[in-house]
Amino acid sequence: MGRQVRAGTARWLPWALLAVGWFATIQVRPMLDPDEGRYAEIPREMLASGDFITPRFNDLKYFEKPPLQYWGTAAVYALFGLSEWSSRAWSVGLGFACLPLVFAWVLRLYGGNAALTAVAALGVSPFFLVIGHLNLLDAAFTFWLTAAVLAFTLAQSAAPDTVAERRWMLAAWALAALAVLSKGIVVAVLAGGALMLYTLIERDLRCWRRLHAGAGLALFALIAAPWFLLVSLRNPSFPGFFFVHEHFARFLTTVHQRVEPWWYFLPLLLAAVVPWLVPLGPAVRAAWSDPSTVLAPPGAASGAGGQFRPRRFLLIYAALVLVFFSASGSKLAPYVLPMVPVLAALTGAYLRDPGRLARGAARAAAPLVVVVAAGLLIYSARRNTYVPHEALRWALAAAAAALIAAVASFRLQIRPLTMVLVAALSASCAWQFLLCEYTAIPPARSGKALVEAVRPFLGPHTPLYSVGQYRETLSPYLARTLQLAGYEGELRFGLDEEPRRRISIEQFAARWSADGAAVAFFDPGVWDALRRRGLPGRVLAADNYTVAVSRL
């Protein structure tokens, strides 16, 4: 019994240590505008209203994304209340879950050393660490989509017509449905497109015959379809906005005003893989040739002679992610995050030397972290003419964390598992500390300080306005919605749906002058113009983006 306990502890302790490091700062950093405020507020409004079908943002219909992350975050709020950590728990938690996901897949097909190498690669990726610690949709989407793709490869690598094949294929369908509920029908393009390209390259249709499409599509529809049907029945304008504006128009046009050059994602991809760039090249070549020496059961479709090649499929999938989003008319940095776990898995399956990768990554990461930490301090000194003490402390902490791993990498007697833990914990903490340094440097990137300054002047029914702007983090910190005036932005669709909620600057000024106690958050230029016209009010607090004003 004692030996079993020690074995269980040895198995789970590394994951517990990684989790402690991964979640170290999610309560420390304030929510950042705009995305973290948005994805904290929508679940709060869902929970407050009890309507889990129609997403609302600032009490206006908001159909840009499906609701799975909203539901998950609302569930966390119901248990623990709203805070920085609870608003991030779903996204950051599923970002962390990518580590054991990749480990389990590589372990099953390529063995323990390969699995540990893959975890080391993913755990030190700067791009993955930064995006994975923000409350965005992309980390959770990456988890569900990667899980679906990996389950598909396990089904195709299993012996034909077996329980294992059916189980993994149905898991892939279910996970794909959850990915659709996370970010939409782009799942069909990425996963389905990869399958079509693989089939054309391999000239082999056997994958299609092993999809278990009848049961799989039924399971997929059972999970994904109900919400789409319900929200469409309640909101007839949903299908046109969601499917046309948010998918086809986003890809084919520049209507979302996120135009970037075709090579936009290449530097971001480099930021994702720079600590293990050297082994990535041969890993990609090996994945393309893919002799598929997988640890598969007898009779499994394991590679040579025209059998399924899991690494080649993953390489095609990763390439499609890059090409598809590079061709899109709308580009945002996190879009290519789904590539990173797959590339880490391919690197682990090729190299199978966790100590070597972890040592090299630690040595490569240390100068990069130091340069970024120093660069942020220099930016603050030049832009603000001073460096906040808090930013300096975080910069020193980040540099120290990175240097500890770099020093440890030269101690050859350290076991590979220990070196992987040191490198991953160091990288996780260092990049989180750099995020904390970034948030401590002016200009303010969160409305938290404004809300803290204004809160003593607010009653439960004090009218709240947002004039000439909408600062996304104000609502979750206030736990209130605001009346918009003279602003639409991303809330334009909701205002078009409920035009009575739209008021102009002139209408606001009339209400404000006639009201008693009220608080408004102004765009600085709008406040200055209205103040010159004699609008009454007392400034309570201000930062570079917003002026908080009391009517009395």
Summary of the structure (lengths in Angstrom):
residues: 552
radius of gyration: 25.2
end to end distance: 70.6
largest distance: 83.2
contacts: 1938
relative contact order: 0.12
helix: 68%
strand: 4%
